[in-house]
């Protein structure tokens, strides 16, 4: 029986806990979280408050909590990830 291939180590950069800025902490909490969890919690906020543009689901309409993070009233879901990274240390 051949040996199982060695498992690839997990990408620790994605799993490293990061500290959110004060603006982002209003949505995800102040505790350090991995980048993937931060994005997941922001998506939960977007879906819970119905912030996706109904005519183009790729666009997110910022509410009062998201506007200081995004810096504008509407962003694409791809741009959102880049903007969130600026609020993580």
N, CA, C and O atoms as a DFTB+ gen file, in Angstrom:
356 C
 N C O
     1  1       0.846      -1.189       0.000
     2  2       0.000       0.000       0.000
     3  2       0.890       1.251       0.000
     4  3       1.745       1.401       0.873
     5  1       0.691       2.150      -0.977
     6  2       1.541       3.342      -1.040
     7  2       1.226       4.305       0.107
     8  3       0.094       4.383       0.586
     9  1       2.236       5.015       0.520
    10  2       2.069       5.997       1.600
    11  2       1.207       7.158       1.104
    12  3       1.289       7.562      -0.056
    13  1       0.396       7.674       1.991
    14  2      -0.450       8.819       1.642
    15  2       0.440      10.028       1.383
    16  3       1.455      10.205       2.057
    17  1       0.066      10.868       0.405
    18  2       0.885      12.055       0.145
    19  2       0.880      12.980       1.364
    20  3      -0.116      13.084       2.080
    21  1       1.987      13.631       1.576
    22  2       2.103      14.551       2.713
    23  2       1.102      15.682       2.547
    24  3       0.934      16.228       1.457
    25  1       0.439      16.025       3.649
    26  2      -0.528      17.125       3.587
    27  2       0.210      18.444       3.499
    28  3       1.249      18.646       4.127
    29  1      -0.356      19.336       2.699
    30  2       0.208      20.672       2.568
    31  2      -0.090      21.439       3.860
    32  3      -1.225      21.404       4.335
    33  1       0.881      22.119       4.433
    34  2       0.594      22.871       5.656
    35  2      -0.393      24.009       5.366
    36  3      -0.383      24.593       4.283
    37  1      -1.236      24.308       6.344
    38  2      -2.210      25.393       6.186
    39  2      -1.470      26.721       6.021
    40  3      -0.398      26.924       6.591
    41  1      -2.055      27.607       5.243
    42  2      -1.458      28.924       5.032
    43  2      -1.654      29.742       6.307
    44  3      -2.746      30.254       6.555
    45  1      -0.617      29.865       7.103
    46  2      -0.731      30.522       8.397
    47  2      -1.031      32.019       8.290
    48  3      -1.503      32.615       9.258
    49  1      -0.771      32.633       7.147
    50  2      -1.079      34.056       6.982
    51  2      -2.584      34.299       7.069
    52  3      -3.016      35.331       7.583
    53  1      -3.387      33.352       6.570
    54  2      -4.843      33.505       6.637
    55  2      -5.369      33.213       8.038
    56  3      -6.428      33.714       8.415
    57  1      -4.650      32.418       8.803
    58  2      -5.116      31.997      10.118
    59  2      -4.578      32.866      11.254
    60  3      -4.998      32.715      12.401
    61  1      -3.657      33.767      10.943
    62  2      -3.057      34.626      11.965
    63  2      -4.094      35.615      12.493
    64  3      -4.693      36.353      11.712
    65  1      -4.316      35.638      13.815
    66  2      -5.274      36.609      14.370
    67  2      -4.780      38.042      14.182
    68  3      -3.626      38.359      14.472
    69  1      -5.666      38.891      13.698
    70  2      -5.350      40.300      13.467
    71  2      -6.277      41.163      14.316
    72  3      -7.405      40.771      14.611
    73  1      -5.800      42.327      14.702
    74  2      -6.580      43.234      15.549
    75  2      -7.333      44.219      14.659
    76  3      -6.715      44.933      13.870
    77  1      -8.675      44.266      14.777
    78  2      -9.448      45.207      13.954
    79  2      -9.339      46.639      14.484
    80  3      -9.125      46.863      15.675
    81  1      -9.491      47.600      13.569
    82  2      -9.517      49.014      13.966
    83  2     -10.791      49.263      14.775
    84  3     -11.667      48.400      14.833
    85  1     -10.897      50.428      15.392
    86  2     -12.076      50.759      16.196
    87  2     -13.343      50.732      15.345
    88  3     -14.387      50.268      15.805
    89  1     -13.260      51.231      14.096
    90  2     -14.429      51.246      13.210
    91  2     -14.878      49.829      12.877
    92  3     -16.072      49.530      12.906
    93  1     -13.926      48.959      12.561
    94  2     -14.244      47.578      12.207
    95  2     -14.692      46.786      13.433
    96  3     -15.528      45.890      13.320
    97  1     -14.142      47.110      14.601
    98  2     -14.511      46.428      15.845
    99  2     -15.990      46.633      16.172
   100  3     -16.583      45.802      16.860
   101  1     -16.600      47.721      15.693
   102  2     -18.030      47.958      15.914
   103  2     -18.876      46.874      15.247
   104  3     -20.021      46.654      15.643
   105  1     -18.328      46.198      14.242
   106  2     -19.053      45.145      13.525
   107  2     -18.606      43.757      13.970
   108  3     -19.441      42.892      14.235
   109  1     -17.291      43.539      14.052
   110  2     -16.768      42.189      14.300
   111  2     -16.335      41.950      15.742
   112  3     -16.014      40.816      16.098
   113  1     -16.318      42.976      16.577
   114  2     -15.839      42.827      17.946
   115  2     -14.365      43.211      18.026
   116  3     -13.678      43.257      17.006
   117  1     -13.885      43.485      19.225
   118  2     -12.521      43.982      19.407
   119  2     -11.481      42.871      19.514
   120  3     -10.283      43.145      19.437
   121  1     -11.911      41.628      19.690
   122  2     -10.966      40.515      19.854
   123  2     -10.214      40.241      18.554
   124  3     -10.786      40.374      17.472
   125  1      -8.940      39.859      18.645
   126  2      -8.185      39.500      17.436
   127  2      -8.818      38.300      16.727
   128  3      -9.167      37.308      17.366
   129  1      -8.962      38.398      15.408
   130  2      -9.576      37.341      14.597
   131  2      -8.758      37.119      13.337
   132  3      -8.104      38.043      12.855
   133  1      -8.785      35.894      12.793
   134  2      -8.156      35.679      11.480
   135  2      -8.906      36.472      10.409
   136  3     -10.102      36.733      10.545
   137  1      -8.211      36.846       9.366
   138  2      -8.797      37.620       8.264
   139  2     -10.072      36.957       7.727
   140  3     -11.051      37.638       7.421
   141  1     -10.050      35.625       7.616
   142  2     -11.212      34.913       7.072
   143  2     -12.441      35.101       7.953
   144  3     -13.551      35.253       7.441
   145  1     -12.257      35.094       9.278
   146  2     -13.381      35.281      10.195
   147  2     -13.906      36.713      10.139
   148  3     -15.111      36.937      10.245
   149  1     -13.009      37.678       9.975
   150  2     -13.421      39.085       9.881
   151  2     -14.332      39.260       8.668
   152  3     -15.399      39.865       8.769
   153  1     -13.910      38.729       7.524
   154  2     -14.702      38.855       6.299
   155  2     -16.040      38.136       6.462
   156  3     -17.070      38.631       6.005
   157  1     -16.027      36.984       7.104
   158  2     -17.263      36.225       7.342
   159  2     -18.243      37.039       8.195
   160  3     -19.436      37.091       7.893
   161  1     -17.738      37.674       9.262
   162  2     -18.606      38.470      10.140
   163  2     -19.140      39.717       9.432
   164  3     -20.282      40.114       9.660
   165  1     -18.329      40.333       8.581
   166  2     -18.803      41.495       7.821
   167  2     -19.913      41.052       6.870
   168  3     -20.916      41.751       6.727
   169  1     -19.747      39.896       6.217
   170  2     -20.797      39.380       5.335
   171  2     -22.075      39.079       6.116
   172  3     -23.172      39.318       5.611
   173  1     -21.952      38.559       7.338
   174  2     -23.138      38.316       8.174
   175  2     -23.868      39.631       8.425
   176  3     -25.097      39.679       8.357
   177  1     -23.126      40.694       8.715
   178  2     -23.712      42.023       8.936
   179  2     -24.409      42.522       7.662
   180  3     -25.520      43.049       7.723
   181  1     -23.749      42.353       6.513
   182  2     -24.309      42.808       5.234
   183  2     -25.613      42.079       4.939
   184  3     -26.604      42.705       4.563
   185  1     -25.619      40.766       5.107
   186  2     -26.818      39.974       4.803
   187  2     -27.933      40.239       5.811
   188  3     -29.098      40.330       5.426
   189  1     -27.593      40.364       7.107
   190  2     -28.601      40.604       8.143
   191  2     -29.314      41.940       7.937
   192  3     -30.507      42.060       8.215
   193  1     -28.584      42.938       7.451
   194  2     -29.163      44.269       7.251
   195  2     -29.595      44.523       5.814
   196  3     -30.030      45.629       5.493
   197  1     -29.485      43.515       4.934
   198  2     -29.914      43.660       3.538
   199  2     -29.165      44.755       2.799
   200  3     -29.784      45.581       2.128
   201  1     -27.846      44.777       2.910
   202  2     -27.057      45.865       2.325
   203  2     -26.572      45.596       0.903
   204  3     -25.957      46.470       0.291
   205  1     -26.837      44.396       0.362
   206  2     -26.465      44.144      -1.031
   207  2     -27.436      44.884      -1.934
   208  3     -28.639      44.906      -1.673
   209  1     -26.917      45.491      -2.998
   210  2     -27.752      46.198      -3.966
   211  2     -28.678      45.175      -4.626
   212  3     -28.193      44.191      -5.184
   213  1     -30.003      45.381      -4.577
   214  2     -30.927      44.389      -5.154
   215  2     -30.752      44.189      -6.662
   216  3     -30.993      43.092      -7.165
   217  1     -30.341      45.222      -7.382
   218  2     -30.197      45.094      -8.835
   219  2     -28.843      44.513      -9.235
   220  3     -28.710      43.962     -10.328
   221  1     -27.836      44.627      -8.367
   222  2     -26.499      44.085      -8.647
   223  2     -25.927      43.581      -7.324
   224  3     -25.352      44.352      -6.556
   225  1     -26.085      42.298      -7.067
   226  2     -25.707      41.710      -5.777
   227  2     -24.208      41.807      -5.479
   228  3     -23.788      41.592      -4.342
   229  1     -23.400      42.131      -6.495
   230  2     -21.958      42.278      -6.259
   231  2     -21.627      43.600      -5.580
   232  3     -20.510      43.784      -5.095
   233  1     -22.576      44.514      -5.540
   234  2     -22.355      45.824      -4.922
   235  2     -22.942      45.844      -3.510
   236  3     -24.015      45.295      -3.260
   237  1     -22.223      46.480      -2.604
   238  2     -22.650      46.579      -1.212
   239  2     -22.884      48.042      -0.884
   240  3     -22.012      48.887      -1.091
   241  1     -24.076      48.333      -0.368
   242  2     -24.422      49.688       0.050
   243  2     -24.022      49.834       1.515
   244  3     -24.491      49.073       2.362
   245  1     -23.176      50.786       1.815
   246  2     -22.670      50.966       3.178
   247  2     -23.727      51.592       4.073
   248  3     -24.420      52.530       3.680
   249  1     -23.837      51.054       5.283
   250  2     -24.692      51.678       6.290
   251  2     -23.795      52.556       7.174
   252  3     -22.625      52.766       6.853
   253  1     -24.338      53.066       8.277
   254  2     -23.575      53.975       9.140
   255  2     -22.320      53.315       9.713
   256  3     -21.318      53.996       9.934
   257  1     -22.356      51.994       9.959
   258  2     -21.186      51.301      10.511
   259  2     -20.128      51.027       9.446
   260  3     -18.934      51.052       9.743
   261  1     -20.552      50.768       8.211
   262  2     -19.606      50.411       7.150
   263  2     -19.000      51.626       6.441
   264  3     -17.893      51.547       5.911
   265  1     -19.724      52.746       6.433
   266  2     -19.242      53.922       5.692
   267  2     -17.854      54.396       6.158
   268  3     -17.024      54.726       5.311
   269  1     -17.568      54.443       7.486
   270  2     -16.214      54.855       7.894
   271  2     -15.129      53.866       7.439
   272  3     -13.979      54.259       7.246
   273  1     -15.481      52.611       7.270
   274  2     -14.519      51.592       6.835
   275  2     -14.285      51.701       5.334
   276  3     -13.145      51.683       4.870
   277  1     -15.380      51.815       4.578
   278  2     -15.282      51.852       3.115
   279  2     -14.870      53.225       2.594
   280  3     -14.181      53.321       1.578
   281  1     -15.288      54.289       3.284
   282  2     -14.966      55.637       2.833
   283  2     -15.888      56.141       1.739
   284  3     -15.694      57.248       1.235
   285  1     -16.887      55.356       1.359
   286  2     -17.877      55.776       0.360
   287  2     -19.161      54.988       0.574
   288  3     -19.194      54.060       1.382
   289  1     -20.216      55.351      -0.144
   290  2     -21.522      54.751       0.115
   291  2     -21.743      53.403      -0.559
   292  3     -22.626      52.652      -0.145
   293  1     -20.952      53.075      -1.598
   294  2     -21.134      51.785      -2.270
   295  2     -19.790      51.249      -2.757
   296  3     -18.984      51.987      -3.324
   297  1     -19.557      49.943      -2.526
   298  2     -18.326      49.285      -2.988
   299  2     -18.685      47.930      -3.580
   300  3     -19.741      47.370      -3.283
   301  1     -17.790      47.405      -4.426
   302  2     -18.002      46.052      -4.947
   303  2     -17.506      45.058      -3.904
   304  3     -16.688      45.403      -3.051
   305  1     -18.000      43.826      -3.972
   306  2     -17.588      42.817      -2.993
   307  2     -16.090      42.522      -3.089
   308  3     -15.477      42.109      -2.105
   309  1     -15.500      42.731      -4.265
   310  2     -14.072      42.481      -4.441
   311  2     -13.246      43.613      -3.828
   312  3     -12.192      43.374      -3.238
   313  1     -13.731      44.835      -3.974
   314  2     -13.060      46.003      -3.397
   315  2     -13.171      45.982      -1.868
   316  3     -12.280      46.464      -1.169
   317  1     -14.270      45.422      -1.359
   318  2     -14.511      45.370       0.082
   319  2     -13.361      44.674       0.813
   320  3     -12.915      45.150       1.857
   321  1     -12.884      43.563       0.278
   322  2     -11.804      42.810       0.916
   323  2     -10.555      43.670       1.055
   324  3      -9.900      43.658       2.097
   325  1     -10.227      44.413       0.008
   326  2      -9.058      45.293       0.033
   327  2      -9.233      46.384       1.094
   328  3      -8.296      46.698       1.827
   329  1     -10.426      46.953       1.170
   330  2     -10.682      48.018       2.134
   331  2     -10.646      47.496       3.571
   332  3     -10.195      48.199       4.475
   333  1     -11.118      46.263       3.785
   334  2     -11.085      45.678       5.128
   335  2      -9.649      45.438       5.589
   336  3      -9.342      45.606       6.770
   337  1      -8.775      45.050       4.674
   338  2      -7.376      44.783       5.027
   339  2      -6.701      46.008       5.633
   340  3      -5.815      45.873       6.477
   341  1      -7.109      47.201       5.209
   342  2      -6.525      48.430       5.743
   343  2      -6.908      48.643       7.210
   344  3      -6.268      49.430       7.909
   345  1      -7.951      47.945       7.679
   346  2      -8.428      48.100       9.058
   347  2      -8.000      46.948       9.960
   348  3      -8.518      46.797      11.066
   349  1      -7.054      46.136       9.487
   350  2      -6.544      45.012      10.281
   351  2      -5.048      45.181      10.517
   352  3      -4.304      45.545       9.607
   353  1      -4.612      44.910      11.755
   354  2      -3.177      45.015      12.080
   355  2      -2.679      43.687      12.598
   356  3      -1.501      43.556      12.929
